[in-house]
Amino acid sequence: MRKFFGVAPKRPGAIHVRRADIGGTGTGRAAAARRLGTVLACAALLAGACGSPANDGGGPYVPPPTQPDAPPLPGKTVTPPPRDAPRSAVPPELQGTWSGGTSGGTAYGSVTLGPEGDLIIVKGRLRWVGTVVVERGRMTFYIPGSAPRQESWSWQDCQYPGGFGYPYRTLSLSGYSYVQDC
């Protein structure tokens, strides 16, 4: 009998059995289940390795939630910090909401600085309200229920992307960039 590509041609009435059907390493259901199990195990390991950044200087500042069991959502009423909390006037060029974009350490986050030192930090669905003291080259964030956090900062006025996009300002907090429309 002549073989084509290592497979004998089927004859009328002959039973053709593939190696995968008898426990081989082909494309049968058992092999598919093993591959699926391997993919799910890898996904679980990767998900465990991608937790939120620690507040140890290894990533952008993410303060602890003010209410761990029910973190407030953006747009919901949040108790403001006490009026006697440390704060300073914020220069006009730093006021407003600074967006973190959709990738990297600042993804889906924003920092809002008010003229009298009010502070709102949003990271995903979490929201923290506090105050800020702005000094030359350094900001100190005060969030009720957590220790004060100092961040170095720099600011760059309107930048015009070449050929596309909109002009934007950049606020850098300890090396992490946030942008604002000009």
ABEGO torsion letter per residue (X at the ends): XBBBGGBBBBBBGBBBBBAAAAGBABABAAAAAAAAAAAAAAAAAAAAAABBBBAAGABBBBBBBABAABBBBBGBBBBBBBAABBBBBBBAAABEBBBAEABEAABGBBBBBBAAGBBBBBBEABBBBBBBBBBBGBBBBBBBGBBBBBBBBBBBBBBBBBGBEBBBBBBBBGGBBBBBBX
